[in-house]
Amino acid sequence: MGYTDWSSDAYKHLKKSYSTKSRGDIFKNTKSRTLNKDLNPFGLKFRESRDSVAHPNSLAISVNLDVTGSMGVIPEQLIRHKLGALMETLIDHDIEDPQIMFSAIGDHISDRCPLQVSQFESGTDELNDALSKIFIEGGGGGQCMESYLMSWLIGGRHTSIDCFEKRGVKGFLFTIGDEKSWHELDADWLKSTMGYTQAETLSAKDLLAEAQRMYHVFHIHVNETGYKDSPEVIGYWKDLLGERALILDNHESLAELIASTVAVISGIDLGRLTSGFDAKTATSVKNALVNISSVGKVGKDSGIITL
């Protein structure tokens, strides 16, 4: 997938059309409270990010959005206002062929549709379509844990990406939310939700290590909810990911932070990146990336954090 092109003009047209639409008008599966068949992970083999004539140097970027509780505002913010900022910040800073896979994450213990997985896409219509198919369930179990580890399962076992397989260049995997991750996926869930015929319980530690083999893995803690400045939650992610646990104080800067993280790891200067942002966005991005501004070029470090 990911063979079409991004168009800023096309996105401006979409943004204008959304100004008069409700959340239910945009997210039809949210209105009907159903899982879109195109995002259903049951029986999933691979989501693919492939090189093409249009995109000879594809870079896989997996963006996994928490759609529980108050986090449901983020996919709406992205599609209404910030999809352009995400793609244009990447393209304008030498990430010429980004291919983005949007996924939705809930609570696999309590939610009906805890995992939704789109394709890797590059084009305006395709990215917009992928986001609009998300069912913002608004669930969660209230235990200070959501199922972010499902993103590592998909990244490590159910994606095939040319940037890594052809060129040895890691993709990027982001989870976005405000809680800790559950520590395991049990065999029964893997069978009922993923369609595995045989399964054993998988730990978060092992799934993270598998994802880190092919991806630079980050978690963005949205530091605005009831878990703002929580030592328990932030400490969990810092212990797990070190400097790749990013603390974001303004969810409206999420698109710019994702794109800036990719660009910084790719060797772009953080000051150059943020010079084009408004002051509030620039401050949020700089604060979140303060510890990784000189990590280096894509593919040069292992991306493995000791657990």
Secondary structure, DSSP 8 states (H G I E B T S, - for coil): ---S---HHHHHHHHHHHTT--HHHH-HHHHHT---GGG--TT---EEE---SS-TT-EEEEEEEE-SGGGGHHHHHIIIIIHHHHHHHHHHTT--SEEEEEEEE--TTT-SS-EEEEEEE-SHHHHHHHHHT--------SSSEE-THHHHHHHHHSEEEHHHHHH---EEEEEEESSEE-SEE-HHHHHHHH--SS---EEHHHHHHHHHHHEEEEEEEETTSTTTT-HHHHHHHHHHHGGGEEEES-GGGHHHHHHHHHHHHTT--HHHHHTTS-HHHHHHHHHHTTTTTT--STTSS------
